[in-house]
């Protein structure tokens, strides 16, 4: 199977590129690809799934905190500020703009 790609914005020359790598062989769809490539793609899918679930849970928790009222929102913001400050301190990020150099 030969696939051609049309000239896009990233191509500088006037010719089209020809991809001669087989996409699917008689042995199955993953035999044409190395084991490392398949493992990397499965890792990417897993990362996307984990990030999607985590993001959805964060949105739900945020909505529950906002729905709960003023006091819980105040505690939530204080917790976020504490977490941001802790990350800066543990990550050796300069907090003061007067510091010209940061030492780990």
Phi, psi and omega per residue, in radians:
X1 nan 2.255 3.140
X2 -2.075 2.242 3.131
X3 -2.012 2.464 3.080
X4 -1.999 2.599 3.135
X5 -2.048 2.337 3.126
X6 -1.270 2.759 3.136
X7 -1.159 2.241 3.133
X8 -2.016 -2.958 -3.113
X9 -1.197 -0.473 -3.095
X10 -1.422 -0.273 3.133
X11 -1.478 2.279 -3.122
X12 -1.583 -0.517 -3.083
X13 -1.619 3.017 -3.055
X14 -1.543 -0.081 -3.064
X15 -1.603 2.776 3.037
X16 -1.647 2.625 -3.141
X17 -1.638 2.506 3.135
X18 -1.942 2.226 3.112
X19 -1.767 2.065 -3.069
X20 -1.840 0.105 3.118
X21 -1.332 2.255 3.118
X22 -1.202 2.396 -3.126
X23 -1.502 -0.806 3.135
X24 -2.257 2.316 3.105
X25 -1.926 -3.130 3.121
X26 -1.226 -0.372 -3.112
X27 -1.402 -0.185 -3.129
X28 2.267 2.966 -3.047
X29 -1.235 -0.459 -3.080
X30 -1.696 -0.068 3.133
X31 -1.275 -0.448 -3.127
X32 -1.340 -0.231 -3.088
X33 -1.969 2.560 -3.136
X34 -1.230 2.837 -3.127
X35 -1.126 -0.598 3.139
X36 -1.156 -0.669 3.136
X37 -1.173 -0.727 3.121
X38 -1.122 -0.736 -3.140
X39 -1.135 -0.697 3.122
X40 -1.141 -0.718 3.130
X41 -1.151 -0.693 3.101
X42 -1.135 -0.640 3.085
X43 -1.124 -0.674 3.119
X44 -1.154 -0.733 3.128
X45 -1.103 -0.734 3.120
X46 -1.101 -0.738 3.124
X47 -1.088 -0.752 3.130
X48 -1.110 -0.729 3.137
X49 -1.113 -0.795 3.140
X50 -1.107 -0.746 -3.130
X51 -1.184 -0.606 3.115
X52 -1.169 -0.793 3.136
X53 -1.138 -0.778 3.140
X54 -1.089 -0.774 3.125
X55 -1.072 -0.725 3.088
X56 -1.091 -0.725 3.107
X57 -1.142 -0.672 3.103
X58 -1.111 -0.696 3.115
X59 -1.131 -0.732 3.129
X60 -1.112 -0.803 3.138
X61 -1.094 -0.738 3.117
X62 -1.063 -0.784 3.134
X63 -1.121 -0.651 3.112
X64 -1.161 -0.717 3.129
X65 -1.119 -0.779 3.122
X66 -1.126 -0.684 3.131
X67 -1.172 -0.539 -3.059
X68 -1.172 -0.527 3.076
X69 2.279 -3.067 -3.028
X70 -1.139 -0.784 -3.053
X71 -1.133 -0.763 3.124
X72 -1.190 -0.598 3.071
X73 -1.140 -0.697 3.090
X74 -1.067 -0.806 3.116
X75 -1.127 -0.648 3.136
X76 -1.133 -0.751 3.118
X77 -1.163 -0.709 3.095
X78 -1.094 -0.697 3.102
X79 -1.117 -0.727 3.087
X80 -1.099 -0.737 3.121
X81 -1.146 -0.712 3.092
X82 -1.089 -0.753 3.130
X83 -1.125 -0.698 3.105
X84 -1.140 -0.751 3.127
X85 -1.135 -0.735 3.133
X86 -1.084 -0.691 3.121
X87 -1.143 -0.699 3.110
X88 -1.150 -0.709 -3.127
X89 -1.214 -0.782 -3.124
X90 -1.275 -0.494 -3.117
X91 -1.514 0.046 3.130
X92 1.034 0.747 3.076
X93 -1.673 2.413 3.140
X94 -1.158 2.176 3.119
X95 -1.565 -0.690 -3.091
X96 -1.522 2.310 3.104
X97 -1.266 -0.195 3.136
X98 -1.378 -0.315 3.131
X99 -1.347 2.160 -3.114
X100 -1.508 -0.533 3.124
X101 -2.264 2.603 3.099
X102 -1.947 2.347 3.065
X103 -2.018 2.327 -3.104
X104 -1.235 nan nan
